[in-house]
Amino acid sequence: MKPQPLNPTHKRMVREKKTITCMIDLYCKNHHKTTGVLCLECQQFREYAFLRLDKCPFQDKKSVCGKCKIQCYKPDMRQQARKIMSYSGPRLLLHHPGLALCHIWDKRRKAPMLDKKQ
């Protein structure tokens, strides 16, 4: 697979950021009792997730991060992501059905591989 030019403004990446934001918002609102503003922990996680998405070598060809062969999240952040996704994933269907369906569709994509040369 050829390396993709990084394009964090691609519509697929924008949708991915919107999905993760909605999931973090749901999680923070119900676990940290925030209203309208994320707590510091969730805000830092969101910034970290956005940074990882911006640097993703697969960009618009990617599956969901949980299926990726690279696993670029640090172990503690990966654990935080699992916690947020397992809580927010099922609830996303009620709050943001369009994003949830797109996320489910993206899960069906095969995880791409990097060339050995990279």
Phi and psi restraints in degrees (value plus and minus 20) as a CYANA .aco file:
   2 LYS   PHI     -89.9   -49.9
   2 LYS   PSI     125.3   165.3
   3 PRO   PHI     -86.2   -46.2
   3 PRO   PSI     114.9   154.9
   4 GLN   PHI    -101.6   -61.6
   4 GLN   PSI     119.3   159.3
   5 PRO   PHI     -87.5   -47.5
   5 PRO   PSI     117.9   157.9
   6 LEU   PHI     -88.2   -48.2
   6 LEU   PSI     104.9   144.9
   7 ASN   PHI    -160.1  -120.1
   7 ASN   PSI      59.0    99.0
   8 PRO   PHI     -86.9   -46.9
   8 PRO   PSI     -25.4    14.6
   9 THR   PHI    -118.5   -78.5
   9 THR   PSI     -17.1    22.9
  10 HIS   PHI     -81.9   -41.9
  10 HIS   PSI     124.5   164.5
  11 LYS   PHI     -78.3   -38.3
  11 LYS   PSI     -52.3   -12.3
  12 ARG   PHI     -85.8   -45.8
  12 ARG   PSI     -61.3   -21.3
  13 MET   PHI     -92.1   -52.1
  13 MET   PSI     -56.2   -16.2
  14 VAL   PHI     -83.4   -43.4
  14 VAL   PSI     -63.0   -23.0
  15 ARG   PHI     -85.1   -45.1
  15 ARG   PSI     -58.4   -18.4
  16 GLU   PHI     -82.2   -42.2
  16 GLU   PSI     -61.5   -21.5
  17 LYS   PHI     -86.7   -46.7
  17 LYS   PSI     -58.6   -18.6
  18 LYS   PHI     -85.2   -45.2
  18 LYS   PSI     -60.6   -20.6
  19 THR   PHI     -84.1   -44.1
  19 THR   PSI     -68.0   -28.0
  20 ILE   PHI     -84.6   -44.6
  20 ILE   PSI     -56.1   -16.1
  21 THR   PHI     -83.2   -43.2
  21 THR   PSI     -65.3   -25.3
  22 CYS   PHI     -83.2   -43.2
  22 CYS   PSI     -59.6   -19.6
  23 MET   PHI     -85.8   -45.8
  23 MET   PSI     -62.8   -22.8
  24 ILE   PHI     -86.0   -46.0
  24 ILE   PSI     -61.0   -21.0
  25 ASP   PHI     -78.8   -38.8
  25 ASP   PSI     -66.6   -26.6
  26 LEU   PHI     -81.0   -41.0
  26 LEU   PSI     -66.2   -26.2
  27 TYR   PHI     -82.2   -42.2
  27 TYR   PSI     -69.4   -29.4
  28 CYS   PHI     -84.2   -44.2
  28 CYS   PSI     -62.6   -22.6
  29 LYS   PHI     -80.3   -40.3
  29 LYS   PSI     -61.9   -21.9
  30 ASN   PHI    -110.1   -70.1
  30 ASN   PSI     -42.6    -2.6
  31 HIS   PHI    -121.0   -81.0
  31 HIS   PSI     -52.8   -12.8
  32 HIS   PHI    -130.7   -90.7
  32 HIS   PSI     -16.0    24.0
  33 LYS   PHI      35.2    75.2
  33 LYS   PSI      21.3    61.3
  34 THR   PHI    -112.0   -72.0
  34 THR   PSI     137.9   177.9
  35 THR   PHI    -153.4  -113.4
  35 THR   PSI      91.7   131.7
  36 GLY   PHI      62.2   102.2
  36 GLY   PSI     -44.0    -4.0
  37 VAL   PHI    -150.0  -110.0
  37 VAL   PSI     117.6   157.6
  38 LEU   PHI     -94.5   -54.5
  38 LEU   PSI     128.9   168.9
  39 CYS   PHI     -89.6   -49.6
  39 CYS   PSI     148.7   188.7
  40 LEU   PHI     -81.6   -41.6
  40 LEU   PSI     -62.5   -22.5
  41 GLU   PHI     -81.1   -41.1
  41 GLU   PSI     -66.6   -26.6
  42 CYS   PHI     -90.4   -50.4
  42 CYS   PSI     -55.3   -15.3
  43 GLN   PHI     -84.3   -44.3
  43 GLN   PSI     -62.6   -22.6
  44 GLN   PHI     -85.5   -45.5
  44 GLN   PSI     -59.2   -19.2
  45 PHE   PHI     -84.4   -44.4
  45 PHE   PSI     -62.1   -22.1
  46 ARG   PHI     -81.2   -41.2
  46 ARG   PSI     -64.8   -24.8
  47 GLU   PHI     -80.6   -40.6
  47 GLU   PSI     -60.7   -20.7
  48 TYR   PHI     -85.0   -45.0
  48 TYR   PSI     -65.0   -25.0
  49 ALA   PHI     -82.1   -42.1
  49 ALA   PSI     -61.9   -21.9
  50 PHE   PHI     -82.5   -42.5
  50 PHE   PSI     -61.9   -21.9
  51 LEU   PHI     -81.4   -41.4
  51 LEU   PSI     -63.9   -23.9
  52 ARG   PHI     -85.0   -45.0
  52 ARG   PSI     -60.2   -20.2
  53 LEU   PHI     -85.3   -45.3
  53 LEU   PSI     -60.8   -20.8
  54 ASP   PHI     -82.1   -42.1
  54 ASP   PSI     -52.6   -12.6
  55 LYS   PHI    -116.5   -76.5
  55 LYS   PSI     -16.4    23.6
  56 CYS   PHI     -81.2   -41.2
  56 CYS   PSI     106.0   146.0
  57 PRO   PHI     -91.6   -51.6
  57 PRO   PSI     -34.7     5.3
  58 PHE   PHI    -115.1   -75.1
  58 PHE   PSI     -44.3    -4.3
  59 GLN   PHI      28.3    68.3
  59 GLN   PSI    -141.3  -101.3
  60 ASP   PHI     -92.2   -52.2
  60 ASP   PSI     -28.4    11.6
  61 LYS   PHI    -111.5   -71.5
  61 LYS   PSI     -22.0    18.0
  62 LYS   PHI     -95.1   -55.1
  62 LYS   PSI     136.7   176.7
  63 SER   PHI    -109.1   -69.1
  63 SER   PSI    -173.1  -133.1
  64 VAL   PHI    -104.4   -64.4
  64 VAL   PSI     134.7   174.7
  65 CYS   PHI     -79.5   -39.5
  65 CYS   PSI     -53.7   -13.7
  66 GLY   PHI     -83.5   -43.5
  66 GLY   PSI     -43.7    -3.7
  67 LYS   PHI    -116.5   -76.5
  67 LYS   PSI     -25.4    14.6
  68 CYS   PHI     -86.9   -46.9
  68 CYS   PSI     122.5   162.5
  69 LYS   PHI     -98.5   -58.5
  69 LYS   PSI     -40.7    -0.7
  70 ILE   PHI     -99.6   -59.6
  70 ILE   PSI     -64.1   -24.1
  71 GLN   PHI      34.7    74.7
  71 GLN   PSI      50.7    90.7
  72 CYS   PHI    -102.4   -62.4
  72 CYS   PSI     -27.1    12.9
  73 TYR   PHI     -94.5   -54.5
  73 TYR   PSI     122.2   162.2
  74 LYS   PHI     -84.2   -44.2
  74 LYS   PSI     132.9   172.9
  75 PRO   PHI     -74.5   -34.5
  75 PRO   PSI     -62.5   -22.5
  76 ASP   PHI     -87.9   -47.9
  76 ASP   PSI     -56.3   -16.3
  77 MET   PHI     -93.2   -53.2
  77 MET   PSI     -54.1   -14.1
  78 ARG   PHI     -83.9   -43.9
  78 ARG   PSI     -60.5   -20.5
  79 GLN   PHI     -83.4   -43.4
  79 GLN   PSI     -62.6   -22.6
  80 GLN   PHI     -82.3   -42.3
  80 GLN   PSI     -62.0   -22.0
  81 ALA   PHI     -81.8   -41.8
  81 ALA   PSI     -63.5   -23.5
  82 ARG   PHI     -79.9   -39.9
  82 ARG   PSI     -63.1   -23.1
  83 LYS   PHI     -82.3   -42.3
  83 LYS   PSI     -66.8   -26.8
  84 ILE   PHI     -85.8   -45.8
  84 ILE   PSI     -65.5   -25.5
  85 MET   PHI     -86.9   -46.9
  85 MET   PSI     -60.8   -20.8
  86 SER   PHI     -87.0   -47.0
  86 SER   PSI     -51.2   -11.2
  87 TYR   PHI     -99.0   -59.0
  87 TYR   PSI     -69.4   -29.4
  88 SER   PHI    -101.8   -61.8
  88 SER   PSI     -48.4    -8.4
  89 GLY   PHI     -70.8   -30.8
  89 GLY   PSI     -77.2   -37.2
  90 PRO   PHI     -84.2   -44.2
  90 PRO   PSI     -52.8   -12.8
  91 ARG   PHI     -97.4   -57.4
  91 ARG   PSI     -42.4    -2.4
  92 LEU   PHI     -81.5   -41.5
  92 LEU   PSI     -52.8   -12.8
  93 LEU   PHI     -80.6   -40.6
  93 LEU   PSI     -54.0   -14.0
  94 LEU   PHI    -100.2   -60.2
  94 LEU   PSI     -59.6   -19.6
  95 HIS   PHI    -107.6   -67.6
  95 HIS   PSI     -54.7   -14.7
  96 HIS   PHI    -162.3  -122.3
  96 HIS   PSI      51.8    91.8
  97 PRO   PHI     -79.2   -39.2
  97 PRO   PSI     -56.6   -16.6
  98 GLY   PHI     -83.0   -43.0
  98 GLY   PSI     -67.3   -27.3
  99 LEU   PHI     -85.0   -45.0
  99 LEU   PSI     -58.9   -18.9
 100 ALA   PHI     -83.1   -43.1
 100 ALA   PSI     -63.5   -23.5
 101 LEU   PHI     -86.0   -46.0
 101 LEU   PSI     -60.2   -20.2
 102 CYS   PHI     -82.1   -42.1
 102 CYS   PSI     -60.5   -20.5
 103 HIS   PHI     -85.3   -45.3
 103 HIS   PSI     -61.6   -21.6
 104 ILE   PHI     -82.4   -42.4
 104 ILE   PSI     -62.0   -22.0
 105 TRP   PHI     -83.4   -43.4
 105 TRP   PSI     -62.3   -22.3
 106 ASP   PHI     -83.3   -43.3
 106 ASP   PSI     -52.4   -12.4
 107 LYS   PHI     -82.4   -42.4
 107 LYS   PSI     -47.3    -7.3
 108 ARG   PHI     -96.1   -56.1
 108 ARG   PSI     -37.8     2.2
 109 ARG   PHI     -85.7   -45.7
 109 ARG   PSI     125.5   165.5
 110 LYS   PHI     -95.6   -55.6
 110 LYS   PSI     116.7   156.7
 111 ALA   PHI     -88.3   -48.3
 111 ALA   PSI     105.3   145.3
 112 PRO   PHI     -91.4   -51.4
 112 PRO   PSI     142.6   182.6
 113 MET   PHI    -137.6   -97.6
 113 MET   PSI     129.9   169.9
 114 LEU   PHI    -105.5   -65.5
 114 LEU   PSI     130.3   170.3
 115 ASP   PHI     -84.4   -44.4
 115 ASP   PSI     128.7   168.7
 116 LYS   PHI     -84.7   -44.7
 116 LYS   PSI     -46.3    -6.3
 117 LYS   PHI     -85.5   -45.5
 117 LYS   PSI     -46.0    -6.0
